[in-house]
Amino acid sequence: AQVIGRDMVLDHETITINKGIKHGLKSMQAVISVSGVVGYVFRPEISTSHVMLITDRYSVVDALIHKSRSHGILEGQGKNSRGILQYVDRTEDVQVGDLIVTGGIDNIFPKGFPLGIVTNVEKKSKGTSLLINTKPVIDANKVEEVFIISNAAQEDFFQKSETAKKE
């Protein structure tokens, strides 16, 4: 799909694409680019769809740290197109520059697509989890074309490889 509009409201981070219900799009489908995750369809219309970017303050994505495989939840922060990775145990070894990828548990995104890069890690004196700041791997203001994943919940790469071995 092609990006045909961008939200100008400071409170939200969304784009509009030129595909909609008549093209088979539904709410909660993943939207990606060749570089990584863009967001997900949140309001499909007949010929267009609105996509909530992963940086929107209402966006939450199941994520994991690629190096350590530790799960967390990536929450968009809206301003400055940043995110915070929440609920990662404070004993995990997380470093600035680590890659954050999709975890796949949410059934929106297949596992392993790039989300962001760690920019800062804080261990609070109280609490059991780290405070991890991230920046997205893509610049949503420069994205012109995207791909929509029609059904991430039905993706089973293991089953496909087993079928291929039998043939």
N, C-alpha and C positions, 0 to 999 in steps of 0.2 A: 504494500500500500504506500501511497505517497502522503507526506505531511502537507495539509492544506491550510492549517491554522494553528496559532499559538495563543494560549490564554494570556491576556494582558493584565489580569487581576493579580496584585501582589500576593494575595492570600493563598492562591492555588498555583500548581504547576501542572498544566495539562496541554495536550496537543489534540488537534483534530486530524483524522485521516480520511482518505477518500473511499473507504470500504465500509459497508454496514450490514444490516440484517439481510438484505437481498443477496449479499455475497457470502452468507453463512456465518457472519460474526455474531458472537454472543457476549454477554457480560462475563468478566473474569477470565478472559483469554489473554495469554501472555503476548506482549509486544516486544520484539527484540530487533537489534540491528546486527550487522556483521561484527561489531566491536563488543557487544554485550547487551544487557537488559535495558530497555527503555522504560517499560511500565506495563500496565494492563488495561484492557478495555473495561470501562466502568459505565458508559452510557452509549450503547449502540442505537443508531437511528436507521432509517430505511437505506440511505445511500452513504452515510458517513458514520463515524464513531468518535467518541471522545475517549482519550487515553489518559489515565492518571499516571504521571511520571513517578518513578521510585523516589524522587526527591520531594514530592508533595507531602505536606505535613500530615495528611491522613493516610499515607501509604505505609503499609507494613508487609515485609517479605521475609519468608523463612530463608535463613542464610547460614552459611558455614564458612569458617576460615579454611582456605584451601590447604594450607600447610599442615595444620593440626587436626582438621576435620571436626572442630568444636562448633556446635550449633548455637545460633542466636537468632534474634529478630532484628532486621534492619528497618529502622523507622526513619522516614523522610523528615527533613527539618524545614522545608520550604525555602526560607531565605538562604541565599548564597549557594543553593543547589548542593547541599551536604546531607549526610545521614549519620545516624548514631546506631551502632550495633549494640543491642541490649542483651542481657541475660547470659553473657559468657562468663563462666566461672573464673574467679580472680586468680586461680592457680595456673591457668593456661598461659603458655608462652606466646604472646602476641606482640609483634614488632611493627613499627612504622614501615610501610611498604608492602605488608602482607596483602595478598589478594583475597577478596571476599567473593564467594560464588553462591548461586542459588542452592538451597538445600533439598528442594524437591518434595518436601512433606506437604506443602500447601496445595498440591495438585493444580497449581496455576503454571508454574515454571518447571521444566525438566531440570533435573539435578545437574549442577556444574557450570551453568552459564555465568560469566563474569558480571558482578554487580558494582564493586568498588574497590578502592585501595585504602588501607588504614593510614590515617594522617596523624593520629595522636592516641595514646593509650594512657589512661589514668587508673590508679588503684586508689579508690576512696578508703579513708581510714575506717569507715563503717560500711557494712554491706558485704555481700558474698559474690558480687559480680564486678567486672571491669566496666569502665566507661570508655568506649571505643568510638572515636570520630572517624568518618570515612568521607571520601569524595568519589563520585560515580566514575566509572571507566569511560562513559560516553558524555559528550556535551549535548544535552537535549536541544539546545538552541541551534545546533548545527546539523541535526539529523534531518534528512530529506526523505529517505525511504526506510520502511520498516517491514518486518515479517511478523505474521500473526500465527501463533501455535494454536491449532484448532482444538486439541484435546491432550494436554500434558498428562492427565491421569491415566490414559490408555497406552502411554508409551512404555514398552517393555523391551529394552534393548537386548537383554539376556535371551528372551524367548526367540527373537529374530535371529540371533547368532546361532542358537541351537538348531533352528530350522535350516539355516544355511549349511550347517555341518552335515545334516542328513542327506542333503541333495548332492 
